[in-house]
Amino acid sequence: MSSNTTIPNPVRGAQRTARNAANSSVMRGLARLGYAAKGVVYIIIGFLAGKLALGQGGQATDQKGALRTISEQPPGKFILIVVAIGLLAFGLWSLIQGIYDTEGEGRRAKGIVARIGYAVVGIAYLVLALGAYQLAAGTSNGGNSTTSTTQDATAKLLALPFGVQLVVIVGLVVLGIAVYLYARAYRAKFQRRLALSNLRPQVRKAMISLGRSGYAALGIVFTVIGIFLIVAAVQFNPQKAKGLDAAIGELQKLPFGQLLLGLVALGLLAYGVYSFVEARYRRLGAA
């Protein structure tokens, strides 16, 4: 056999097939459904937080609480199944973003960190999709709240050697995510991923403002989560740790807390609506 003869590589062929499937029109369509499902979840979180800020019986809740709210509505099971499919699609798409680098992040340190971030988000939304399905099927209440999960994880870390230091590091990482979200809100580079050139300038500006408000609100929430993780470490008390739901509730206890909670609620609503903008206008793939 000639040394120049090309021998088919089954692994390379399988990778090519997987990459083509990941970038197919079907997968991209499911990804758009995923962005919309994420939007539904955050609109509910923001709406309930807004009612709480206004003293109208709302509550501080997280993604799982939003799913339970959906399930309590008359057509809740049907909507929940659609949302579960969307969350599953979003989780898969996020994993695809991380594994196949559909966003063109590259293989340098910054790009690798971004791709790991996509993968982590993907896993989180796959778990959330499973909870939504179980809730719709009546086999579970959707799982523990983010605060309960965070406190359990914090307790396990504190029980390890150098546990205090580990929890402090996690808290600092969460604060780093908050800084990233603030920067994202300020620089608005996310607009590069949106195909808005054919829209009127006023509409385009409004859509970008939705994204900036949403990322800023998420930044505030992550700041609270990060601070309380460090407090939990310093006081060696995992019950001090907060998830998304408790972090939103803690805003009320700050000076001008009702006003701050109201602003964050509006920001979370804006992020939910912006997710629908992404569902329609996001460029899915390397820009």
Secondary structure per residue as TSV (DSSP state, phi and psi in degrees):
chain	resnum	aa	ss	phi	psi
A	1	M	-	360.0	135.9
A	2	S	-	-67.0	143.2
A	3	S	T	-67.8	-16.8
A	4	N	T	-89.0	-5.3
A	5	T	-	-68.1	131.2
A	6	T	-	-85.7	123.6
A	7	I	-	-98.0	125.0
A	8	P	-	-57.1	136.5
A	9	N	-	-102.3	107.5
A	10	P	H	-58.8	-37.8
A	11	V	H	-65.9	-44.7
A	12	R	H	-64.4	-37.9
A	13	G	H	-65.6	-39.7
A	14	A	H	-65.6	-39.5
A	15	Q	H	-63.8	-41.1
A	16	R	H	-64.0	-41.9
A	17	T	H	-62.4	-43.8
A	18	A	H	-64.2	-40.8
A	19	R	H	-64.7	-41.4
A	20	N	H	-62.9	-40.2
A	21	A	H	-65.9	-38.4
A	22	A	H	-65.2	-30.9
A	23	N	T	-101.6	13.6
A	24	S	S	-71.6	160.6
A	25	S	H	-62.9	-33.3
A	26	V	H	-64.4	-46.7
A	27	M	H	-65.5	-37.7
A	28	R	H	-68.0	-35.8
A	29	G	H	-64.2	-41.4
A	30	L	H	-65.5	-36.4
A	31	A	H	-61.6	-40.0
A	32	R	H	-65.2	-39.1
A	33	L	H	-60.9	-37.8
A	34	G	H	-62.7	-44.6
A	35	Y	H	-60.8	-39.1
A	36	A	H	-66.4	-42.2
A	37	A	H	-61.8	-41.8
A	38	K	H	-60.2	-37.9
A	39	G	H	-62.4	-42.2
A	40	V	H	-58.5	-45.9
A	41	V	H	-60.8	-46.7
A	42	Y	H	-74.8	-28.4
A	43	I	H	-64.5	-40.2
A	44	I	H	-66.5	-43.9
A	45	I	H	-59.2	-46.4
A	46	G	H	-66.5	-39.3
A	47	F	H	-63.6	-45.8
A	48	L	H	-67.5	-37.4
A	49	A	H	-66.1	-36.5
A	50	G	H	-64.9	-42.0
A	51	K	H	-63.6	-37.5
A	52	L	H	-64.3	-42.5
A	53	A	H	-63.4	-32.7
A	54	L	T	-87.9	-2.1
A	55	G	T	70.9	32.3
A	56	Q	S	-110.3	27.5
A	57	G	S	86.3	16.7
A	58	G	-	-76.8	-169.9
A	59	Q	-	-153.5	155.8
A	60	A	-	-84.7	118.8
A	61	T	-	-137.2	173.4
A	62	D	-	-121.4	-166.2
A	63	Q	H	-60.5	-41.5
A	64	K	H	-68.6	-36.2
A	65	G	H	-64.4	-35.7
A	66	A	H	-64.6	-39.3
A	67	L	H	-64.5	-39.8
A	68	R	H	-65.7	-35.1
A	69	T	H	-62.7	-41.9
A	70	I	H	-60.7	-44.0
A	71	S	H	-64.3	-22.6
A	72	E	T	-84.0	-7.3
A	73	Q	S	-82.5	157.8
A	74	P	T	-51.9	-49.2
A	75	P	T	-95.0	30.2
A	76	G	H	-58.4	-42.4
A	77	K	H	-64.6	-42.1
A	78	F	H	-63.9	-47.0
A	79	I	H	-62.1	-40.1
A	80	L	H	-63.8	-38.4
A	81	I	H	-64.5	-42.9
A	82	V	H	-62.1	-44.6
A	83	V	H	-63.8	-40.2
A	84	A	H	-60.6	-43.2
A	85	I	H	-62.0	-42.8
A	86	G	H	-64.0	-42.8
A	87	L	H	-65.9	-37.6
A	88	L	H	-61.7	-44.7
A	89	A	H	-63.4	-41.5
A	90	F	H	-65.8	-39.9
A	91	G	H	-62.2	-44.4
A	92	L	H	-64.0	-42.9
A	93	W	H	-63.2	-39.5
A	94	S	H	-63.6	-39.7
A	95	L	H	-63.7	-40.8
A	96	I	H	-62.0	-40.4
A	97	Q	H	-58.9	-40.8
A	98	G	H	-74.7	-42.9
A	99	I	H	-76.2	-46.3
A	100	Y	H	-100.7	2.6
A	101	D	-	52.4	50.9
A	102	T	T	-67.1	-16.7
A	103	E	T	-93.5	0.3
A	104	G	-	67.1	38.0
A	105	E	-	-73.1	-28.0
A	106	G	-	90.1	-176.3
A	107	R	S	-113.4	11.9
A	108	R	S	-79.0	173.0
A	109	A	H	-55.2	-47.0
A	110	K	H	-62.2	-41.9
A	111	G	H	-66.9	-39.9
A	112	I	H	-64.1	-41.7
A	113	V	H	-61.0	-42.8
A	114	A	H	-62.9	-41.9
A	115	R	H	-67.8	-37.0
A	116	I	H	-63.3	-39.2
A	117	G	H	-60.3	-43.5
A	118	Y	H	-59.2	-43.1
A	119	A	H	-65.9	-40.8
A	120	V	H	-63.6	-44.2
A	121	V	H	-60.7	-41.3
A	122	G	H	-59.4	-45.8
A	123	I	H	-63.0	-41.8
A	124	A	H	-61.1	-41.0
A	125	Y	H	-76.8	-26.8
A	126	L	H	-66.0	-41.4
A	127	V	H	-63.3	-41.8
A	128	L	H	-64.9	-38.7
A	129	A	H	-63.4	-40.1
A	130	L	H	-62.2	-42.8
A	131	G	H	-62.6	-39.4
A	132	A	H	-64.4	-41.5
A	133	Y	H	-64.4	-45.3
A	134	Q	H	-63.2	-37.0
A	135	L	H	-65.9	-42.4
A	136	A	H	-66.4	-36.1
A	137	A	H	-80.6	-10.4
A	138	G	T	78.1	16.6
A	139	T	S	-96.5	-4.9
A	140	S	-	-160.8	162.2
A	141	N	S	-89.9	10.7
A	142	G	S	100.1	-5.9
A	143	G	-	99.9	170.4
A	144	N	-	-69.1	156.5
A	145	S	-	-68.2	163.5
A	146	T	H	-64.6	-31.3
A	147	T	H	-66.8	-45.9
A	148	S	H	-61.0	-43.3
A	149	T	H	-64.7	-42.4
A	150	T	H	-64.2	-41.7
A	151	Q	H	-66.5	-39.9
A	152	D	H	-62.9	-45.3
A	153	A	H	-65.4	-39.2
A	154	T	H	-63.4	-41.9
A	155	A	H	-61.0	-41.4
A	156	K	H	-66.0	-39.9
A	157	L	H	-66.7	-41.5
A	158	L	H	-65.5	-24.4
A	159	A	T	-77.8	-10.9
A	160	L	S	-85.8	159.4
A	161	P	T	-58.2	138.3
A	162	F	T	59.4	28.5
A	163	G	H	-61.2	-39.1
A	164	V	H	-60.3	-46.5
A	165	Q	H	-62.9	-38.6
A	166	L	H	-62.9	-43.8
A	167	V	H	-66.5	-38.4
A	168	V	H	-60.8	-42.8
A	169	I	H	-61.5	-43.7
A	170	V	H	-60.8	-43.0
A	171	G	H	-60.7	-41.4
A	172	L	H	-66.4	-37.2
A	173	V	H	-62.4	-43.4
A	174	V	H	-63.5	-40.0
A	175	L	H	-64.7	-34.6
A	176	G	H	-63.1	-38.9
A	177	I	H	-63.4	-39.3
A	178	A	H	-61.2	-44.1
A	179	V	H	-60.9	-42.3
A	180	Y	H	-59.1	-42.2
A	181	L	H	-66.7	-39.7
A	182	Y	H	-62.1	-43.3
A	183	A	H	-63.5	-39.6
A	184	R	H	-62.6	-39.8
A	185	A	H	-67.2	-41.4
A	186	Y	H	-72.6	-45.4
A	187	R	H	-82.9	-25.9
A	188	A	-	55.4	34.7
A	189	K	G	-68.7	-14.7
A	190	F	G	-60.9	-21.6
A	191	Q	G	-64.8	-19.3
A	192	R	G	-65.2	-23.4
A	193	R	G	-87.4	-0.8
A	194	L	B	-108.2	136.0
A	195	A	-	-92.1	81.9
A	196	L	-	-111.9	5.8
A	197	S	T	-61.9	-26.5
A	198	N	T	-87.9	-0.5
A	199	L	S	-92.8	158.6
A	200	R	-	-64.5	147.2
A	201	P	H	-54.4	-38.8
A	202	Q	H	-64.7	-40.8
A	203	V	H	-67.5	-43.3
A	204	R	H	-60.6	-43.8
A	205	K	H	-63.9	-39.9
A	206	A	H	-64.2	-41.1
A	207	M	H	-66.4	-39.6
A	208	I	H	-66.9	-37.6
A	209	S	H	-63.3	-36.4
A	210	L	H	-59.4	-46.7
A	211	G	H	-63.3	-43.0
A	212	R	H	-63.9	-43.2
A	213	S	H	-64.2	-41.2
A	214	G	H	-64.1	-46.7
A	215	Y	H	-66.5	-35.7
A	216	A	H	-64.4	-42.3
A	217	A	H	-62.9	-43.6
A	218	L	H	-63.0	-35.6
A	219	G	H	-61.1	-41.9
A	220	I	H	-63.0	-44.5
A	221	V	H	-63.1	-44.2
A	222	F	H	-66.7	-31.0
A	223	T	H	-62.1	-45.9
A	224	V	H	-61.7	-44.3
A	225	I	H	-61.3	-45.1
A	226	G	H	-63.7	-42.9
A	227	I	H	-62.2	-45.0
A	228	F	H	-70.4	-27.5
A	229	L	H	-64.8	-42.0
A	230	I	H	-66.6	-39.9
A	231	V	H	-61.2	-42.7
A	232	A	H	-60.9	-37.6
A	233	A	H	-70.0	-48.4
A	234	V	H	-63.0	-40.5
A	235	Q	T	-88.3	-1.6
A	236	F	T	51.0	48.0
A	237	N	-	-137.5	99.3
A	238	P	G	-63.3	-19.6
A	239	Q	G	-69.4	-14.0
A	240	K	G	-78.3	-16.8
A	241	A	-	-69.3	147.7
A	242	K	-	-128.5	146.2
A	243	G	-	-100.8	-167.6
A	244	L	H	-58.6	-45.2
A	245	D	H	-64.1	-50.6
A	246	A	H	-67.6	-33.3
A	247	A	H	-62.6	-41.2
A	248	I	H	-63.4	-42.7
A	249	G	H	-64.2	-34.1
A	250	E	H	-64.6	-23.8
A	251	L	G	-60.2	-31.3
A	252	Q	G	-62.2	-26.9
A	253	K	G	-84.0	-8.6
A	254	L	S	-81.8	161.6
A	255	P	T	-55.9	135.6
A	256	F	T	57.1	36.2
A	257	G	H	-60.7	-41.0
A	258	Q	H	-63.2	-40.1
A	259	L	H	-65.8	-44.8
A	260	L	H	-63.7	-42.0
A	261	L	H	-62.0	-40.6
A	262	G	H	-62.6	-41.2
A	263	L	H	-66.4	-41.3
A	264	V	H	-66.0	-39.0
A	265	A	H	-60.0	-44.0
A	266	L	H	-62.5	-38.8
A	267	G	H	-65.6	-39.6
A	268	L	H	-68.4	-37.7
A	269	L	H	-60.9	-43.9
A	270	A	H	-61.6	-39.8
A	271	Y	H	-64.6	-38.2
A	272	G	H	-62.4	-45.3
A	273	V	H	-65.9	-39.1
A	274	Y	H	-61.5	-33.1
A	275	S	H	-61.7	-33.4
A	276	F	H	-69.9	-34.9
A	277	V	H	-61.1	-43.1
A	278	E	H	-63.5	-39.4
A	279	A	H	-58.4	-34.6
A	280	R	H	-91.1	-41.0
A	281	Y	H	-114.5	-3.3
A	282	R	B	-69.8	137.8
A	283	R	-	-78.9	117.3
A	284	L	-	-95.7	99.0
A	285	G	S	136.8	174.7
A	286	A	-	-62.1	131.1
A	287	A	-	-96.8	360.0
